[in-house]
Amino acid sequence: MSTEMIPDGHGIARIPPPHGTALAFLTLTFGTFVVGTGEFAIMGMLPQFASSLHVSESQAGYAITAYALGVVVGAPLFTILGARLSRRELLLALFAFFCCGNFLCILMPTPLLVDGARFIAGLPHGALFGISALIGASMVDRSRRGWAVGRVLSGIAIATLIGAPFSTFAADHLGWRVAYAVIGLAGAVTLLGVLRYIPADKPDRAVTPLGELQGLANAQVLLTLLTAAIGFGGMFTLYTFLTSILHNVTQVPEWMVMVYMVVWGAGMLAGANVGAWIVDRNLNAAVLVALVGSIATMLVLPFVLHSRIGLMADVFLVPTFFNALGPALQTRLMDFAGNAQTLAASLNHSAFNIANALGAVLGSVLLAHQFGYGALGMGGALLSVGGLLVYLVALFALRVRNAESA
């Protein structure tokens, strides 16, 4: 099939994949699944990881921090360095780097070197998700962008549903190094899939590193990124300490912990799809529903901690509402980023990791001051309120700008 661009009727060029849209989307979704597994796997294998390196679990946790730092640094770095490349070329380079980073992890003999390798593995993360979402949106009509972005990013949810539990199983029986070797090999398979199934677009020579940076001067882009950095934080206030809640408060048997983790992954998958559906009908409504729903489900948390069924319901609903926010914010960035499309899309995932750190830190502070696990719901709700307020400021600023233009 030709990769000649087809106008979609809205001034956006749609690029047909060489072997059909289905295989192209399967490749992109599998890619985000692999990268998401690479991020979340270590959380389920932390005891084995710590034991292998002869450190405490708290010290082993620095590998998670190193990866998150790599995401925050790598998203703008790779986007600026790859400004002259086509999206397909940049995606190929990013997956090659991802594979090398994961293979490097399994070769490092000391905790400090492993942390360094995890930082390197995290560098392409944000750009990988951002570029994949942009490519997915470029293959469909503008009216289906939300669906396309949700389809691509659903791989992250599938990673929490299938990839992370499988990695934990592999680490238990074969060791964490084998688990990361499999992740690296899966990344190599994705690279081959990108080479064969993703349309070969042409580089946009009008895009420059300086142009990408200047595009971030748009207040709507910055406010959207700030909404993500704060609004997603509540989810991680709960997710970081979910296992501790199940053990210390709900007191479920060990085998049920995995059930709750699978339910969480199912909620993330539902959120990605529901959020994408709403985006294609009303983008602002998708953001507002996601944030208001997040506030409500976090406020319910203190009242269901002692109920296995009640907590399981909330463990499904919390990620459903939070993850519905992802396709909406990613799509909104496409509308306002101008010539900084790639950088803005990549920074969205840096913002997501900032939210990860923010939520975890807030939860740690609340527990350290003896507020109890119920306070995690209140703290998470406050972060969602913060994200909602930032988004309302963005809508107000946009209305003022449009009124002045009129």
MOJO-V478235 format. One record per backbone hydrogen bond with DSSP energy under -1.0 kcal/mol. CO is the residue of the C=O (numbers start at 1). NH is the residue of the N-H. E is the energy in kcal/mol with one decimal. If there is no record, write none. Layout:
# MOJO-V478235
CO;NH;E + CO;NH;E
This chain:
# MOJO-V478235
6;14;-3.0 + 12;8;-1.5 + 14;6;-3.6 + 20;24;-1.4 + 21;25;-2.8 + 22;26;-2.2 + 23;27;-2.1 + 24;28;-2.2 + 25;29;-2.8 + 26;30;-2.5 + 27;31;-2.1 + 28;32;-2.2 + 29;33;-2.0 + 30;34;-2.4 + 31;35;-2.4 + 32;36;-2.5 + 33;37;-2.3 + 34;38;-2.2 + 35;39;-1.5 + 36;40;-2.7 + 37;41;-2.5 + 40;43;-1.1 + 41;44;-1.1 + 45;49;-2.8 + 46;50;-2.9 + 47;51;-2.4 + 48;52;-2.4 + 49;53;-1.5 + 50;55;-2.3 + 56;60;-2.4 + 57;61;-1.5 + 59;62;-1.6 + 60;63;-1.9 + 61;65;-1.6 + 62;66;-2.8 + 63;67;-1.7 + 64;68;-2.3 + 65;69;-2.4 + 66;70;-2.0 + 67;71;-2.0 + 68;72;-2.1 + 69;73;-2.4 + 70;74;-3.0 + 71;75;-1.9 + 73;77;-1.4 + 74;78;-2.9 + 75;79;-1.5 + 76;80;-2.3 + 77;81;-2.4 + 78;82;-2.1 + 80;83;-1.2 + 82;85;-1.6 + 86;90;-2.5 + 87;91;-2.4 + 88;92;-2.2 + 89;93;-2.1 + 90;94;-2.4 + 91;95;-2.3 + 92;96;-2.0 + 93;97;-2.1 + 94;98;-2.5 + 95;99;-2.4 + 96;100;-2.0 + 97;101;-2.5 + 98;102;-2.0 + 99;103;-2.4 + 100;104;-2.2 + 101;105;-1.4 + 102;106;-1.2 + 104;108;-1.0 + 110;114;-2.4 + 111;115;-2.5 + 112;116;-1.9 + 113;117;-2.2 + 114;118;-2.5 + 115;119;-2.0 + 116;120;-1.9 + 117;121;-2.5 + 118;122;-1.6 + 122;125;-1.1 + 124;128;-2.5 + 125;129;-2.0 + 126;130;-2.5 + 127;131;-3.0 + 128;132;-2.1 + 129;133;-2.3 + 130;134;-2.0 + 131;135;-2.7 + 132;136;-2.4 + 133;137;-2.4 + 134;138;-1.8 + 136;139;-1.1 + 137;140;-1.1 + 138;15;-2.5 + 141;144;-2.1 + 142;145;-1.6 + 144;148;-2.3 + 145;149;-3.0 + 146;150;-2.7 + 147;151;-2.6 + 148;152;-2.3 + 149;153;-2.7 + 150;154;-1.1 + 152;155;-1.3 + 153;156;-1.6 + 154;158;-2.4 + 155;159;-1.6 + 156;160;-1.4 + 157;161;-1.7 + 158;162;-3.1 + 158;163;-1.2 + 159;164;-3.6 + 162;166;-2.3 + 163;167;-2.2 + 164;168;-2.2 + 165;169;-2.2 + 166;170;-2.7 + 167;171;-2.8 + 168;172;-2.3 + 169;173;-1.8 + 170;174;-3.3 + 175;179;-1.5 + 176;180;-2.2 + 177;181;-1.7 + 178;182;-2.2 + 179;183;-1.8 + 180;184;-2.3 + 181;185;-2.3 + 182;186;-2.5 + 183;187;-1.9 + 184;188;-1.6 + 185;189;-2.0 + 186;190;-2.1 + 187;191;-2.2 + 188;192;-1.8 + 189;193;-2.0 + 190;194;-2.7 + 191;195;-2.1 + 192;196;-1.5 + 193;197;-3.3 + 194;198;-1.4 + 199;201;-1.5 + 204;207;-1.9 + 208;212;-2.5 + 209;213;-1.9 + 210;214;-2.7 + 211;215;-1.8 + 213;216;-1.1 + 214;217;-1.9 + 215;218;-1.2 + 218;222;-1.9 + 219;223;-2.6 + 220;224;-1.9 + 221;225;-2.3 + 222;226;-2.3 + 223;227;-2.1 + 224;228;-1.8 + 225;229;-2.5 + 226;230;-1.9 + 227;231;-2.9 + 228;232;-1.7 + 230;233;-1.2 + 232;235;-1.0 + 233;237;-1.4 + 234;238;-1.2 + 235;239;-2.7 + 236;240;-1.8 + 241;245;-2.3 + 242;246;-2.4 + 243;247;-2.0 + 244;248;-3.1 + 245;249;-2.3 + 245;250;-2.2 + 246;252;-2.1 + 253;256;-1.4 + 254;257;-1.1 + 256;260;-2.1 + 257;261;-1.9 + 258;262;-2.3 + 259;263;-2.4 + 260;264;-2.3 + 261;265;-2.2 + 262;266;-2.4 + 263;267;-2.1 + 264;268;-2.1 + 265;269;-2.2 + 266;270;-2.4 + 267;271;-2.6 + 268;272;-2.2 + 269;273;-1.7 + 270;274;-2.9 + 271;275;-2.8 + 272;276;-1.5 + 273;277;-1.9 + 274;278;-2.2 + 275;279;-2.3 + 276;280;-1.6 + 278;281;-1.7 + 278;282;-3.3 + 282;286;-1.8 + 283;287;-1.8 + 284;288;-2.4 + 285;289;-2.9 + 286;290;-2.1 + 287;291;-2.5 + 288;292;-2.6 + 289;293;-2.5 + 290;294;-1.9 + 291;295;-2.2 + 292;296;-2.2 + 293;297;-2.5 + 294;298;-2.0 + 295;299;-2.1 + 296;300;-1.4 + 300;303;-1.7 + 301;304;-1.7 + 304;307;-1.5 + 307;311;-3.0 + 308;312;-2.0 + 309;313;-2.1 + 310;314;-2.0 + 311;315;-2.8 + 312;316;-1.1 + 313;317;-2.2 + 314;318;-2.9 + 316;320;-1.2 + 317;321;-2.3 + 318;322;-2.4 + 319;323;-2.6 + 322;325;-1.4 + 325;329;-2.4 + 326;330;-2.4 + 327;331;-2.1 + 328;332;-2.3 + 329;333;-2.0 + 330;334;-1.1 + 331;335;-1.1 + 332;336;-1.3 + 333;337;-2.2 + 337;340;-2.4 + 340;344;-2.8 + 341;345;-2.4 + 342;346;-2.1 + 343;347;-2.7 + 344;348;-1.3 + 346;349;-1.2 + 347;351;-2.8 + 348;352;-1.4 + 349;353;-1.6 + 350;354;-2.1 + 351;355;-2.4 + 352;356;-1.7 + 353;357;-2.2 + 354;358;-2.9 + 355;359;-3.0 + 356;360;-2.1 + 357;361;-2.6 + 358;362;-2.5 + 359;363;-2.3 + 360;364;-2.3 + 361;365;-2.5 + 362;366;-2.4 + 363;367;-2.3 + 364;368;-2.6 + 365;369;-1.6 + 366;371;-2.3 + 367;370;-1.7 + 372;375;-1.1 + 373;376;-1.4 + 375;379;-2.9 + 376;380;-2.6 + 377;381;-2.2 + 378;382;-2.0 + 379;383;-1.7 + 380;384;-1.9 + 381;385;-2.4 + 382;386;-2.3 + 383;387;-2.3 + 384;388;-2.4 + 385;389;-2.6 + 386;390;-2.1 + 387;391;-2.1 + 388;392;-2.3 + 389;393;-2.0 + 390;394;-2.0 + 391;395;-2.3 + 392;396;-2.3 + 393;397;-2.8 + 394;398;-2.1 + 395;399;-2.2 + 396;400;-2.4 + 397;401;-2.3 + 398;402;-2.5 + 399;403;-2.3 + 400;404;-2.3 + 401;405;-2.2 + 402;406;-2.1
